[in-house]
Amino acid sequence: MAARRANLRSRRAYTPLVTDPTPADETPVCSSRGCRAPASWALRWNNPRLHTPDRRKTWLACPAHRSSLGDFLDARGFLREVAALPGSHTLEA
């Protein structure tokens, strides 16, 4: 039975876990589901049960979703830092 499971796993389509970085000429987009607004914030987080303390994953957020995404991560103890994206209007205010 274990051999059959291994065969089924090997037939599945490969989906990369890491996406390519956004090219410099493209505007970063909010990570909230369905939102296509330009991102102004980087929410850096990690899951301490899965990641080493120095590893950071990043969600991007528009001003409208900064608090909801941050609250989601913070409630789970994952949020490590929030930083304005370079070139965002957030830094100009």
GUPAMAR-414147 format. One record per residue: residue number from 1; x negated, y negated, z negated of N, C-alpha, C in turn. Coordinates in nm, 4 decimals, always signed. Example, Ala and Ser with C-alpha at 12.3 -4.5 7.8 and 13.67 -1.06 7.14 Angstrom:
// GUPAMAR-414147
finu seq 1, n_X -1.3190, n_Y +0.5690, n_Z -0.7800, ca_X -1.2300, ca_Y +0.4500, ca_Z -0.7800, c_X -1.3200, c_Y +0.3300, c_Z -0.7800
finu seq 2, n_X -1.2850, n_Y +0.2250, n_Z -0.7080, ca_X -1.3670, ca_Y +0.1060, ca_Z -0.7140, c_X -1.2900, c_Y -0.0030, c_Z -0.7870
END
This chain:
// GUPAMAR-414147
finu seq 1, n_X -0.0822, n_Y +0.1194, n_Z +0.0000, ca_X +0.0000, ca_Y +0.0000, ca_Z +0.0000, c_X -0.0865, c_Y -0.1256, c_Z +0.0000
finu seq 2, n_X -0.1974, n_Y -0.1249, n_Z -0.0741, ca_X -0.2855, ca_Y -0.2419, ca_Z -0.0791, c_X -0.3460, c_Y -0.2698, c_Z +0.0578
finu seq 3, n_X -0.3784, n_Y -0.1633, n_Z +0.1327, ca_X -0.4353, ca_Y -0.1827, ca_Z +0.2666, c_X -0.3328, c_Y -0.2476, c_Z +0.3586
finu seq 4, n_X -0.2081, n_Y -0.2093, n_Z +0.3451, ca_X -0.1043, ca_Y -0.2686, ca_Z +0.4289, c_X -0.0880, c_Y -0.4177, c_Z +0.3970
finu seq 5, n_X -0.0912, n_Y -0.4534, n_Z +0.2689, ca_X -0.0820, ca_Y -0.5942, ca_Z +0.2311, c_X -0.1984, c_Y -0.6736, c_Z +0.2885
finu seq 6, n_X -0.3168, n_Y -0.6170, n_Z +0.2850, ca_X -0.4342, ca_Y -0.6860, ca_Z +0.3401, c_X -0.4155, c_Y -0.7106, c_Z +0.4891
finu seq 7, n_X -0.3588, n_Y -0.6131, n_Z +0.5608, ca_X -0.3346, ca_Y -0.6301, ca_Z +0.7041, c_X -0.2319, c_Y -0.7394, c_Z +0.7304
finu seq 8, n_X -0.1286, n_Y -0.7463, n_Z +0.6491, ca_X -0.0279, ca_Y -0.8499, ca_Z +0.6669, c_X -0.0882, c_Y -0.9875, c_Z +0.6428
finu seq 9, n_X -0.1734, n_Y -0.9995, n_Z +0.5418, ca_X -0.2380, ca_Y -1.1276, ca_Z +0.5143, c_X -0.3269, c_Y -1.1705, c_Z +0.6297
finu seq 10, n_X -0.3989, n_Y -1.0767, n_Z +0.6879, ca_X -0.4920, ca_Y -1.1131, ca_Z +0.7952, c_X -0.4185, c_Y -1.1547, c_Z +0.9221
finu seq 11, n_X -0.2929, n_Y -1.1169, n_Z +0.9381, ca_X -0.2160, ca_Y -1.1537, ca_Z +1.0575, c_X -0.1522, c_Y -1.2915, c_Z +1.0466
finu seq 12, n_X -0.1446, n_Y -1.3447, n_Z +0.9261, ca_X -0.0823, ca_Y -1.4758, ca_Z +0.9078, c_X -0.1643, c_Y -1.5828, c_Z +0.9777
finu seq 13, n_X -0.0940, n_Y -1.6837, n_Z +1.0238, ca_X -0.1618, ca_Y -1.7958, ca_Z +1.0896, c_X -0.2466, c_Y -1.8701, c_Z +0.9872
finu seq 14, n_X -0.3643, n_Y -1.9097, n_Z +1.0288, ca_X -0.4545, ca_Y -1.9838, ca_Z +0.9412, c_X -0.4085, c_Y -2.1281, c_Z +0.9323
finu seq 15, n_X -0.3922, n_Y -2.1770, n_Z +0.8108, ca_X -0.3579, ca_Y -2.3167, ca_Z +0.7872, c_X -0.4692, c_Y -2.3774, c_Z +0.7038
finu seq 16, n_X -0.5382, n_Y -2.4779, n_Z +0.7563, ca_X -0.6470, ca_Y -2.5364, ca_Z +0.6777, c_X -0.5932, c_Y -2.6037, c_Z +0.5520
finu seq 17, n_X -0.6690, n_Y -2.5939, n_Z +0.4438, ca_X -0.6285, ca_Y -2.6547, ca_Z +0.3180, c_X -0.6718, c_Y -2.8001, c_Z +0.3086
finu seq 18, n_X -0.7697, n_Y -2.8382, n_Z +0.3875, ca_X -0.8213, ca_Y -2.9744, ca_Z +0.3841, c_X -0.7992, c_Y -3.0373, c_Z +0.5205
finu seq 19, n_X -0.7449, n_Y -3.1571, n_Z +0.5214, ca_X -0.7246, ca_Y -3.2268, ca_Z +0.6479, c_X -0.8450, c_Y -3.3141, c_Z +0.6779
finu seq 20, n_X -0.8620, n_Y -3.3482, n_Z +0.8028, ca_X -0.9710, ca_Y -3.4365, ca_Z +0.8416, c_X -0.9469, c_Y -3.5742, c_Z +0.7838
finu seq 21, n_X -1.0548, n_Y -3.6450, n_Z +0.7480, ca_X -1.0368, ca_Y -3.7813, ca_Z +0.6987, c_X -0.9722, c_Y -3.8697, c_Z +0.8045
finu seq 22, n_X -0.9027, n_Y -3.9714, n_Z +0.7590, ca_X -0.8380, ca_Y -4.0642, ca_Z +0.8505, c_X -0.9442, c_Y -4.1427, c_Z +0.9258
finu seq 23, n_X -0.9387, n_Y -4.1441, n_Z +1.0596, ca_X -1.0345, ca_Y -4.2258, ca_Z +1.1344, c_X -1.0238, c_Y -4.3722, c_Z +1.0926
finu seq 24, n_X -1.1336, n_Y -4.4452, n_Z +1.1037, ca_X -1.1396, ca_Y -4.5834, ca_Z +1.0561, c_X -1.0374, c_Y -4.6740, c_Z +1.1245
finu seq 25, n_X -0.9993, n_Y -4.6423, n_Z +1.2482, ca_X -0.9064, ca_Y -4.7292, ca_Z +1.3204, c_X -0.7598, c_Y -4.6991, c_Z +1.2899
finu seq 26, n_X -0.7312, n_Y -4.5964, n_Z +1.2102, ca_X -0.5934, ca_Y -4.5632, ca_Z +1.1746, c_X -0.5618, c_Y -4.6153, c_Z +1.0348
finu seq 27, n_X -0.4408, n_Y -4.6654, n_Z +1.0179, ca_X -0.3970, ca_Y -4.7141, ca_Z +0.8876, c_X -0.3592, c_Y -4.5951, c_Z +0.8000
finu seq 28, n_X -0.4114, n_Y -4.5879, n_Z +0.6767, ca_X -0.3713, ca_Y -4.4790, ca_Z +0.5866, c_X -0.2219, c_Y -4.4885, c_Z +0.5558
finu seq 29, n_X -0.1571, n_Y -4.3732, n_Z +0.5433, ca_X -0.0127, ca_Y -4.3659, ca_Z +0.5241, c_X +0.0171, c_Y -4.3080, c_Z +0.3859
finu seq 30, n_X +0.1234, n_Y -4.3536, n_Z +0.3256, ca_X +0.1687, ca_Y -4.3077, ca_Z +0.1943, c_X +0.1894, c_Y -4.1557, c_Z +0.1944
finu seq 31, n_X +0.1506, n_Y -4.0909, n_Z +0.0845, ca_X +0.1630, ca_Y -3.9453, ca_Z +0.0712, c_X +0.3012, c_Y -3.8998, c_Z +0.0257
finu seq 32, n_X +0.3884, n_Y -3.9915, n_Z -0.0118, ca_X +0.5218, ca_Y -3.9540, ca_Z -0.0564, c_X +0.5991, c_Y -3.8909, c_Z +0.0594
finu seq 33, n_X +0.6718, n_Y -3.7851, n_Z +0.0292, ca_X +0.7433, ca_Y -3.7109, ca_Z +0.1329, c_X +0.8353, c_Y -3.8021, c_Z +0.2133
finu seq 34, n_X +0.8177, n_Y -3.8016, n_Z +0.3444, ca_X +0.9033, ca_Y -3.8773, ca_Z +0.4343, c_X +0.8674, c_Y -4.0240, c_Z +0.4494
finu seq 35, n_X +0.7742, n_Y -4.0736, n_Z +0.3705, ca_X +0.7370, ca_Y -4.2153, ca_Z +0.3780, c_X +0.6250, c_Y -4.2338, c_Z +0.4800
finu seq 36, n_X +0.6415, n_Y -4.3290, n_Z +0.5686, ca_X +0.5395, ca_Y -4.3580, ca_Z +0.6704, c_X +0.4820, c_Y -4.4983, c_Z +0.6515
finu seq 37, n_X +0.5047, n_Y -4.5580, n_Z +0.5352, ca_X +0.4561, ca_Y -4.6935, ca_Z +0.5069, c_X +0.3047, c_Y -4.6926, c_Z +0.4885
finu seq 38, n_X +0.2402, n_Y -4.8039, n_Z +0.5202, ca_X +0.0952, ca_Y -4.8129, ca_Z +0.4987, c_X +0.0625, c_Y -4.8008, c_Z +0.3492
finu seq 39, n_X -0.0412, n_Y -4.7261, n_Z +0.3195, ca_X -0.0830, ca_Y -4.7068, ca_Z +0.1804, c_X -0.1690, c_Y -4.8228, c_Z +0.1327
finu seq 40, n_X -0.1517, n_Y -4.8593, n_Z +0.0067, ca_X -0.2315, ca_Y -4.9641, ca_Z -0.0566, c_X -0.3093, c_Y -4.9115, c_Z -0.1763
finu seq 41, n_X -0.2730, n_Y -4.7929, n_Z -0.2236, ca_X -0.3307, ca_Y -4.7381, ca_Z -0.3461, c_X -0.3819, c_Y -4.5966, c_Z -0.3253
finu seq 42, n_X -0.4890, n_Y -4.5623, n_Z -0.3954, ca_X -0.5419, ca_Y -4.4258, ca_Z -0.3988, c_X -0.5227, c_Y -4.3731, c_Z -0.5403
finu seq 43, n_X -0.4458, n_Y -4.2662, n_Z -0.5541, ca_X -0.4252, ca_Y -4.2021, ca_Z -0.6837, c_X -0.5153, c_Y -4.0798, c_Z -0.6864
finu seq 44, n_X -0.6176, n_Y -4.0848, n_Z -0.7691, ca_X -0.7161, ca_Y -3.9766, ca_Z -0.7748, c_X -0.6814, c_Y -3.8864, c_Z -0.8930
finu seq 45, n_X -0.6764, n_Y -3.7554, n_Z -0.8654, ca_X -0.6295, ca_Y -3.6608, ca_Z -0.9652, c_X -0.7019, c_Y -3.5284, c_Z -0.9529
finu seq 46, n_X -0.6862, n_Y -3.4458, n_Z -1.0543, ca_X -0.7262, ca_Y -3.3059, ca_Z -1.0455, c_X -0.6432, c_Y -3.2243, c_Z -1.1436
finu seq 47, n_X -0.6323, n_Y -3.0971, n_Z -1.1149, ca_X -0.5639, ca_Y -3.0036, ca_Z -1.2029, c_X -0.6733, c_Y -2.9334, c_Z -1.2825
finu seq 48, n_X -0.6861, n_Y -2.9615, n_Z -1.4116, ca_X -0.7965, ca_Y -2.9045, ca_Z -1.4888, c_X -0.7942, c_Y -2.7522, c_Z -1.4982
finu seq 49, n_X -0.6806, n_Y -2.6909, n_Z -1.4709, ca_X -0.6748, ca_Y -2.5442, ca_Z -1.4722, c_X -0.7336, c_Y -2.4847, c_Z -1.3450
finu seq 50, n_X -0.7432, n_Y -2.5657, n_Z -1.2389, ca_X -0.7935, ca_Y -2.5164, ca_Z -1.1108, c_X -0.9244, c_Y -2.5797, c_Z -1.0668
finu seq 51, n_X -0.9473, n_Y -2.7045, n_Z -1.1046, ca_X -1.0605, ca_Y -2.7807, ca_Z -1.0526, c_X -1.1627, c_Y -2.8114, c_Z -1.1612
finu seq 52, n_X -1.2879, n_Y -2.8262, n_Z -1.1193, ca_X -1.3918, ca_Y -2.8695, ca_Z -1.2121, c_X -1.3638, c_Y -3.0148, c_Z -1.2503
finu seq 53, n_X -1.4127, n_Y -3.0599, n_Z -1.3664, ca_X -1.3826, ca_Y -3.1967, ca_Z -1.4120, c_X -1.4247, c_Y -3.3066, c_Z -1.3153
finu seq 54, n_X -1.5286, n_Y -3.2837, n_Z -1.2362, ca_X -1.5761, ca_Y -3.3886, ca_Z -1.1454, c_X -1.5049, c_Y -3.3907, c_Z -1.0105
finu seq 55, n_X -1.4241, n_Y -3.2896, n_Z -0.9809, ca_X -1.3536, ca_Y -3.2857, ca_Z -0.8525, c_X -1.2333, c_Y -3.3788, c_Z -0.8558
finu seq 56, n_X -1.2118, n_Y -3.4494, n_Z -0.7463, ca_X -1.0962, ca_Y -3.5382, ca_Z -0.7349, c_X -1.0231, c_Y -3.5110, c_Z -0.6044
finu seq 57, n_X -0.8926, n_Y -3.5026, n_Z -0.6140, ca_X -0.8070, ca_Y -3.4987, ca_Z -0.4962, c_X -0.7421, c_Y -3.6362, c_Z -0.4897
finu seq 58, n_X -0.6975, n_Y -3.6766, n_Z -0.3727, ca_X -0.6435, ca_Y -3.8117, ca_Z -0.3577, c_X -0.5087, c_Y -3.8089, c_Z -0.2886
finu seq 59, n_X -0.4131, n_Y -3.8764, n_Z -0.3493, ca_X -0.2865, ca_Y -3.9072, ca_Z -0.2845, c_X -0.2888, c_Y -4.0556, c_Z -0.2561
finu seq 60, n_X -0.2377, n_Y -4.0940, n_Z -0.1414, ca_X -0.2265, ca_Y -4.2350, ca_Z -0.1058, c_X -0.0838, c_Y -4.2809, c_Z -0.1327
finu seq 61, n_X -0.0693, n_Y -4.4053, n_Z -0.1755, ca_X +0.0643, ca_Y -4.4554, ca_Z -0.2095, c_X +0.0850, c_Y -4.5963, c_Z -0.1572
finu seq 62, n_X +0.2060, n_Y -4.6209, n_Z -0.1089, ca_X +0.2475, ca_Y -4.7566, ca_Z -0.0743, c_X +0.2933, c_Y -4.8222, c_Z -0.2050
finu seq 63, n_X +0.3120, n_Y -4.9535, n_Z -0.2067, ca_X +0.3569, ca_Y -5.0188, ca_Z -0.3307, c_X +0.4884, c_Y -4.9617, c_Z -0.3853
finu seq 64, n_X +0.5786, n_Y -4.9196, n_Z -0.2974, ca_X +0.7083, ca_Y -4.8670, ca_Z -0.3419, c_X +0.6968, c_Y -4.7317, c_Z -0.4123
finu seq 65, n_X +0.5944, n_Y -4.6522, n_Z -0.3796, ca_X +0.5820, ca_Y -4.5180, ca_Z -0.4366, c_X +0.4659, c_Y -4.5028, c_Z -0.5349
finu seq 66, n_X +0.3941, n_Y -4.6108, n_Z -0.5611, ca_X +0.2796, ca_Y -4.6010, ca_Z -0.6523, c_X +0.3216, c_Y -4.5481, c_Z -0.7893
finu seq 67, n_X +0.4269, n_Y -4.6040, n_Z -0.8458, ca_X +0.4662, ca_Y -4.5627, ca_Z -0.9811, c_X +0.5254, c_Y -4.4216, c_Z -0.9831
finu seq 68, n_X +0.6076, n_Y -4.3851, n_Z -0.8845, ca_X +0.6694, ca_Y -4.2518, ca_Z -0.8885, c_X +0.5656, c_Y -4.1415, c_Z -0.8690
finu seq 69, n_X +0.4712, n_Y -4.1602, n_Z -0.7763, ca_X +0.3659, ca_Y -4.0603, ca_Z -0.7579, c_X +0.2743, c_Y -4.0566, c_Z -0.8804
finu seq 70, n_X +0.2413, n_Y -4.1742, n_Z -0.9336, ca_X +0.1569, ca_Y -4.1806, ca_Z -1.0525, c_X +0.2232, c_Y -4.1168, c_Z -1.1735
finu seq 71, n_X +0.3529, n_Y -4.1422, n_Z -1.1919, ca_X +0.4268, ca_Y -4.0828, ca_Z -1.3039, c_X +0.4310, c_Y -3.9308, c_Z -1.2925
finu seq 72, n_X +0.4499, n_Y -3.8798, n_Z -1.1706, ca_X +0.4532, ca_Y -3.7355, ca_Z -1.1468, c_X +0.3209, c_Y -3.6721, c_Z -1.1900
finu seq 73, n_X +0.2094, n_Y -3.7310, n_Z -1.1451, ca_X +0.0777, ca_Y -3.6765, ca_Z -1.1792, c_X +0.0467, c_Y -3.6939, c_Z -1.3277
finu seq 74, n_X +0.0812, n_Y -3.8093, n_Z -1.3828, ca_X +0.0515, ca_Y -3.8381, ca_Z -1.5229, c_X +0.1295, c_Y -3.7463, c_Z -1.6172
finu seq 75, n_X +0.2539, n_Y -3.7150, n_Z -1.5842, ca_X +0.3360, ca_Y -3.6274, ca_Z -1.6682, c_X +0.2748, c_Y -3.4880, c_Z -1.6808
finu seq 76, n_X +0.1977, n_Y -3.4473, n_Z -1.5818, ca_X +0.1330, ca_Y -3.3164, ca_Z -1.5824, c_X -0.0111, c_Y -3.3223, c_Z -1.6335
finu seq 77, n_X -0.0576, n_Y -3.4435, n_Z -1.6662, ca_X -0.1948, ca_Y -3.4592, ca_Z -1.7138, c_X -0.2977, c_Y -3.4522, c_Z -1.6030
finu seq 78, n_X -0.2559, n_Y -3.4790, n_Z -1.4779, ca_X -0.3464, ca_Y -3.4669, ca_Z -1.3633, c_X -0.4084, c_Y -3.5997, c_Z -1.3210
finu seq 79, n_X -0.3413, n_Y -3.7104, n_Z -1.3468, ca_X -0.3867, ca_Y -3.8403, ca_Z -1.2971, c_X -0.5157, c_Y -3.8816, c_Z -1.3663
finu seq 80, n_X -0.6162, n_Y -3.9168, n_Z -1.2872, ca_X -0.7456, ca_Y -3.9580, ca_Z -1.3417, c_X -0.7709, c_Y -4.1066, c_Z -1.3223
finu seq 81, n_X -0.7341, n_Y -4.1611, n_Z -1.2067, ca_X -0.7528, ca_Y -4.3043, ca_Z -1.1833, c_X -0.6658, c_Y -4.3509, c_Z -1.0675
finu seq 82, n_X -0.6368, n_Y -4.4797, n_Z -1.0677, ca_X -0.5631, ca_Y -4.5440, ca_Z -0.9595, c_X -0.6485, c_Y -4.6604, c_Z -0.9129
finu seq 83, n_X -0.6732, n_Y -4.6671, n_Z -0.7819, ca_X -0.7573, ca_Y -4.7740, ca_Z -0.7274, c_X -0.6924, c_Y -4.8308, c_Z -0.6023
finu seq 84, n_X -0.7074, n_Y -4.9605, n_Z -0.5850, ca_X -0.6581, ca_Y -5.0249, ca_Z -0.4629, c_X -0.7463, c_Y -4.9817, c_Z -0.3464
finu seq 85, n_X -0.6844, n_Y -4.9582, n_Z -0.2315, ca_X -0.7616, ca_Y -4.9228, ca_Z -0.1124, c_X -0.8328, c_Y -5.0464, c_Z -0.0586
finu seq 86, n_X -0.9563, n_Y -5.0329, n_Z -0.0157, ca_X -1.0265, ca_Y -5.1465, ca_Z +0.0450, c_X -0.9491, c_Y -5.1976, c_Z +0.1664
finu seq 87, n_X -0.9366, n_Y -5.3275, n_Z +0.1765, ca_X -0.8655, ca_Y -5.3872, ca_Z +0.2888, c_X -0.7158, c_Y -5.3955, c_Z +0.2702
finu seq 88, n_X -0.6644, n_Y -5.3455, n_Z +0.1575, ca_X -0.5197, ca_Y -5.3535, ca_Z +0.1352, c_X -0.4841, c_Y -5.4927, c_Z +0.0851
finu seq 89, n_X -0.3595, n_Y -5.5299, n_Z +0.1023, ca_X -0.3120, ca_Y -5.6606, ca_Z +0.0569, c_X -0.3161, c_Y -5.6707, c_Z -0.0951
finu seq 90, n_X -0.3256, n_Y -5.5580, n_Z -0.1623, ca_X -0.3298, ca_Y -5.5546, ca_Z -0.3077, c_X -0.4505, c_Y -5.6317, c_Z -0.3607
finu seq 91, n_X -0.5630, n_Y -5.6225, n_Z -0.2910, ca_X -0.6846, ca_Y -5.6903, ca_Z -0.3359, c_X -0.6817, c_Y -5.8395, c_Z -0.3077
finu seq 92, n_X -0.5987, n_Y -5.8816, n_Z -0.2145, ca_X -0.5939, ca_Y -6.0222, ca_Z -0.1755, c_X -0.5070, c_Y -6.1054, c_Z -0.2685
finu seq 93, n_X -0.4218, n_Y -6.0415, n_Z -0.3463, ca_X -0.3279, ca_Y -6.1145, ca_Z -0.4334, c_X -0.3960, c_Y -6.1741, c_Z -0.5541
END
